[in-house]
Amino acid sequence: MRQGAMVIVGVTGMALGMVATMFYSGQPRSVGAASNDRYQDYVMSTGAVTINPRIQTDGVWLLDYKSGKLLGTVIDKTQGKIVGFAEVDLATEFGVEPRQDVHFMMTTGYVTQGQSALYIAETTTGKFGVYTMGAGTNGNNIVIRRHDMTNFRQTGTTAPAADSAGALPRDPAGGLPAGVPVIAPQTLPPTPTIPAPAAPGSPIIK
């Protein structure tokens, strides 16, 4: 009797485990992996690229310092092969001179489901660019598109920081902080003189 009960408990546990596994595996899970790596004169990043909305595609970005180019390609999952590389001339994009000492940094970021963007910064020129990769006009080739190019070093006068939270900036001449109204001094009326008390035994004059 006891052995039969143990068998029933074991079978029930196995059935519950199978049901839980099937339920978990059937849940939709979002995939948004991205990574960066660098070796000497090469930087590589990965991110999602939309070529076919029904097929998730992984894109690979490669920055080549020696040639001064940005390369991009995608992985064809149906054939397991790499599609041809698209390239961008970074010297022209960022306006750097030949043999100029440049320092590029890049990483990918999430834009929308199945599509990521590449962010590139060059520390010498102070320029910052945003790029994406996708299908060309005929749907076969891969192209790299630039969406924005700006400068993260703004020129002009920078406002002074506050001394503390909510504090006003100090006056360089050493006076009150800027924005504090100056109150004119007030003249007080003269204080009346109070006669000293008379000594004991002195006559009181009224």
ABEGO torsion letter per residue (X at the ends): XAAAAAAAAAAAAAAAAAAAAAAAAABBBBBABBBBBBBEABBBBBBBBBABAABBBBBBBBBBAAAGBBBBBBBBAAAGBBBBBBBBBAAAAAGBBBGBBBBBBBBBBBABBGBBBBBBBBAAAGBBBBBBBBBBAAGABBBBBBABBBBABBBEBBBBBBABBGBBBBBAAGBBBBGBBBBBBBBBBBBBBBBBBBBBGBBBBX
